[in-house]
């Protein structure tokens, strides 16, 4: 698993992709299979704080987000 600090696009916020969570995503987690998941600080499995993680999105897949409520 790789962890990245998630920078939101300037025109929208991305929410945590976990069910029943409407917090703002702080982390982008990428599995060994290449799956991406946007998660908040409460749902990440990273042991490092988001501020010390590298910035950016690995790969070229488009951002998949749901609109804020």
N, C-alpha and C positions, 0 to 999 in steps of 0.2 A: 504494500500500500504506500502510495506517495501522498504527501499533504502539501497544499499550497494556500497562500493567503489569497482570498478572492476579492478582486476589485470590481465593484459594480459598474455596469454601463452608466454613463452620465444621465440617461433619461429614465432609469428605472432601478428599483431595488429587487434583488433576488431573495426569495424566502427559503428557509430550510426545507429540504425535500422529504423530511421524515413525516409520517402520517400524524395528523392532529397537532402539528407544530407550525406556528405562524411567526416565529422569530426570524430576524434577518440573518442570512447566511454569512458566515465569516470564513469558512474553509471550503476548499475544493479538494475532495478526496478522490484519488484515482486508483482503481484496483489493478492487479497484475493483468487482468483480462481487458483492461482499457475502459471499464465503466467509470463514469463520473457521477459524483453525488455532491450536491451543495448542502452543507450542514452548518448549524449554528454552534456556538461554543459548548452548549450543553450536550450536543449529540455527537461531537467528534470523537474519534478514537485516538487522535494525536495526543502525544504527551508533551508537546511543545506549544507554547502560546503562539497565537496567530501572528503576533508582531515580529517574531524571529524566523518565520517561514519565508521561503522565496516567493516573490510576486509572480503573477502571470498564470496563464492557462496553458498546460502542456498540450501539444498536438494541435490539430486544426479543426476539431469538432466545434460546431456553433454552440453558443450558450443556450442551455435549455432551462427556462425558468417559467414560473407561473406568475400571473399578475398579482399584485398586492390586493388584499381584500378592501 
